[in-house]
Amino acid sequence: MKAIQPSLSFLLSNYHLYIYPPQFLITHIHHLVSVKKAKELYKNNITLLYDFEPDPKDVPGFFAYMVYRSISCYYSERYEEAIRWLKKLLKDVDISLFPTAMIEVQILITLFHVLLHENIPAKSQLAKISSAIEIAPFHVKAVYTILHYGLYKKEGESVASKMRDEFSALQKTHVSYFSPLLIIQLDKKQIGALIDYFEYI
């Protein structure tokens, strides 16, 4: 990886028929997460992707690139910027023909608002997909349920046990396709922080 990093932008721009940029970026995230260096994603992008411009007409490729940039921000705790990348994705391309992908993006935006302690926009974002969540796969429903438990709990109600059950089921989930929600790996500390936050709002 280190040997090709200085030329990554050039490779992605000029040899896309050979390396398939979306898969390369997804693999890059998985690699850095697996070696516990995910925080380096954001810093690396400044030099590695400085002149790479994805084509919005290539919807799958553009989707993967924008999610990659957003998740890079997430791992550097730049949640506002992470939201901007995803909102730009929704603005620049129509992914309504890919309902599961659209739901995952909306849930990611909701999660990032929660991490910023912005509950009103988080609720607004979650409400946009309430009628479509039934068609989503299990792991997407699980994250939606976790956020819904926390944002809509009754005053004085404890949702910690329910949320831990959902998190436990979520961590055992694996799919064979690219899922933005499963690339974001919440560790025990982050899960505990989310549960504590929801318990006291």
C-alpha positions as CSV (number, residue, x, y, z in Angstrom):
1,M,0.0,0.0,0.0
2,K,2.7,2.5,0.9
3,A,4.5,1.9,-2.4
4,I,1.5,3.1,-4.4
5,Q,0.1,5.8,-2.1
6,P,1.9,8.7,-3.8
7,S,0.3,7.7,-7.1
8,L,-3.1,6.8,-5.9
9,S,-4.9,9.8,-7.3
10,F,-3.2,9.2,-10.7
11,L,-4.1,5.5,-10.7
12,L,-7.8,6.2,-9.8
13,S,-8.1,8.9,-12.5
14,N,-6.3,7.2,-15.3
15,Y,-6.5,3.4,-14.8
16,H,-10.0,3.0,-13.5
17,L,-10.6,0.2,-16.0
18,Y,-8.0,-1.9,-14.3
19,I,-8.3,-1.2,-10.6
20,Y,-12.0,-0.2,-10.2
21,P,-11.8,2.8,-7.9
22,P,-14.9,2.1,-5.7
23,Q,-13.6,-1.3,-4.7
24,F,-10.1,0.1,-4.1
25,L,-11.5,2.8,-1.8
26,I,-13.7,0.3,0.1
27,T,-10.7,-2.1,0.5
28,H,-8.6,0.9,1.7
29,I,-11.0,1.6,4.5
30,H,-11.2,-2.0,5.6
31,H,-7.5,-2.3,5.6
32,L,-6.9,0.8,7.8
33,V,-9.7,-0.2,10.1
34,S,-8.3,-3.7,10.5
35,V,-4.9,-2.4,11.5
36,K,-6.4,0.2,13.8
37,K,-5.2,3.2,11.7
38,A,-8.6,4.4,10.4
39,K,-7.9,7.9,11.8
40,E,-5.2,8.2,9.0
41,L,-7.9,8.1,6.3
42,Y,-8.7,11.8,6.5
43,K,-5.2,13.0,6.6
44,N,-4.2,10.7,3.7
45,N,-7.0,11.9,1.5
46,I,-5.6,15.5,1.4
47,T,-2.6,14.2,-0.7
48,L,-3.9,11.0,-2.1
49,L,-7.1,12.3,-3.7
50,Y,-6.2,15.9,-4.4
51,D,-6.9,15.7,-8.1
52,F,-9.3,12.8,-8.3
53,E,-12.8,13.8,-9.5
54,P,-15.4,11.0,-9.6
55,D,-18.0,11.1,-12.3
56,P,-21.6,11.7,-10.9
57,K,-22.9,9.8,-14.0
58,D,-21.2,6.7,-12.6
59,V,-23.7,6.4,-9.7
60,P,-22.2,3.3,-8.0
61,G,-18.7,4.8,-8.2
62,F,-19.8,8.2,-7.1
63,F,-21.8,6.7,-4.2
64,A,-18.8,4.7,-3.0
65,Y,-16.5,7.7,-3.3
66,M,-18.7,10.1,-1.4
67,V,-19.4,7.6,1.3
68,Y,-15.7,6.9,1.5
69,R,-15.0,10.6,2.1
70,S,-17.7,10.8,4.7
71,I,-16.5,7.8,6.6
72,S,-13.0,9.2,6.5
73,C,-14.3,12.2,8.3
74,Y,-16.2,10.1,10.8
75,Y,-13.0,8.3,11.9
76,S,-11.4,11.7,12.5
77,E,-14.5,12.9,14.4
78,R,-15.3,15.5,11.8
79,Y,-19.0,14.8,11.9
80,E,-20.2,18.1,10.4
81,E,-18.0,17.5,7.3
82,A,-19.1,13.9,7.2
83,I,-22.7,15.2,6.9
84,R,-21.8,17.6,4.1
85,W,-20.3,14.8,2.0
86,L,-23.5,12.8,2.3
87,K,-25.8,15.7,1.6
88,K,-23.8,16.5,-1.5
89,L,-24.2,12.9,-2.6
90,L,-28.0,13.2,-2.2
91,K,-28.0,16.5,-4.0
92,D,-25.8,15.5,-6.9
93,V,-27.2,12.1,-7.8
94,D,-30.5,10.4,-7.7
95,I,-30.1,7.3,-5.6
96,S,-33.8,6.8,-5.1
97,L,-33.7,3.8,-7.4
98,F,-31.4,2.2,-4.8
99,P,-33.7,2.4,-1.8
100,T,-31.5,0.5,0.6
101,A,-28.5,2.7,-0.3
102,M,-30.6,5.8,0.2
103,I,-31.9,4.6,3.6
104,E,-28.3,3.8,4.8
105,V,-27.1,7.3,3.8
106,Q,-30.1,8.9,5.7
107,I,-29.3,6.8,8.8
108,L,-25.6,7.8,8.6
109,I,-26.6,11.5,8.5
110,T,-28.9,10.9,11.5
111,L,-26.1,9.1,13.4
112,F,-23.6,12.0,12.7
113,H,-26.2,14.5,14.0
114,V,-26.6,12.4,17.2
115,L,-22.8,12.4,17.6
116,L,-23.0,16.2,17.4
117,H,-25.8,16.2,20.0
118,E,-28.1,17.7,17.4
119,N,-31.3,15.9,18.2
120,I,-33.8,18.0,16.2
121,P,-32.1,17.5,12.8
122,A,-31.5,13.9,13.8
123,K,-35.2,13.3,14.3
124,S,-36.0,15.2,11.1
125,Q,-33.6,13.0,9.2
126,L,-34.9,9.8,10.7
127,A,-38.5,10.7,9.9
128,K,-37.7,10.8,6.2
129,I,-37.2,7.1,6.1
130,S,-39.8,5.9,8.6
131,S,-42.1,4.7,5.9
132,A,-39.4,2.9,3.9
133,I,-37.6,1.1,6.7
134,E,-39.7,-2.1,6.4
135,I,-38.0,-2.9,3.1
136,A,-34.5,-2.6,4.6
137,P,-32.2,-5.5,5.5
138,F,-31.7,-6.6,9.1
139,H,-28.6,-4.5,9.9
140,V,-30.1,-1.3,8.6
141,K,-33.3,-1.9,10.6
142,A,-31.1,-2.5,13.7
143,V,-29.3,0.8,13.4
144,Y,-32.6,2.6,12.7
145,T,-34.1,1.0,15.8
146,I,-31.2,2.0,18.0
147,L,-31.5,5.6,16.9
148,H,-35.3,5.6,17.2
149,Y,-35.1,4.1,20.7
150,G,-32.8,6.9,21.8
151,L,-34.4,9.9,20.0
152,Y,-38.0,9.0,20.8
153,K,-37.8,7.5,24.3
154,K,-40.3,8.8,26.8
155,E,-39.3,11.0,29.7
156,G,-37.7,8.9,32.4
157,E,-37.7,5.8,30.2
158,S,-34.5,3.6,30.1
159,V,-33.6,2.2,26.7
160,A,-30.1,1.0,27.6
161,S,-31.0,-2.7,27.6
162,K,-32.9,-2.6,24.3
163,M,-30.1,-0.7,22.7
164,R,-27.4,-3.1,23.9
165,D,-29.5,-6.0,22.5
166,E,-29.6,-4.3,19.1
167,F,-25.9,-3.5,19.2
168,S,-25.1,-7.1,20.1
169,A,-27.1,-8.4,17.1
170,L,-25.7,-5.8,14.8
171,Q,-22.1,-6.8,15.6
172,K,-22.8,-10.4,14.5
173,T,-24.1,-9.3,11.1
174,H,-22.1,-9.7,7.9
175,V,-23.2,-9.1,4.4
176,S,-21.6,-9.8,1.0
177,Y,-22.0,-6.3,-0.4
178,F,-20.8,-2.8,0.4
179,S,-22.8,-1.5,3.3
180,P,-21.8,2.0,4.7
181,L,-23.4,1.2,8.1
182,L,-21.2,-1.9,8.6
183,I,-18.0,-0.1,7.7
184,I,-18.5,2.2,10.6
185,Q,-17.3,0.0,13.5
186,L,-18.6,1.2,16.8
187,D,-16.4,-0.1,19.6
188,K,-17.6,-0.8,23.2
189,K,-16.5,2.7,24.3
190,Q,-18.5,4.4,21.5
191,I,-21.5,2.2,22.1
192,G,-21.4,3.0,25.8
193,A,-21.1,6.7,25.1
194,L,-24.1,6.6,22.8
195,I,-26.2,4.7,25.3
196,D,-25.2,7.1,28.1
197,Y,-26.1,10.1,25.9
198,F,-29.5,8.7,25.1
199,E,-30.2,7.8,28.7
200,Y,-29.8,11.4,29.9
201,I,-31.3,13.5,27.1
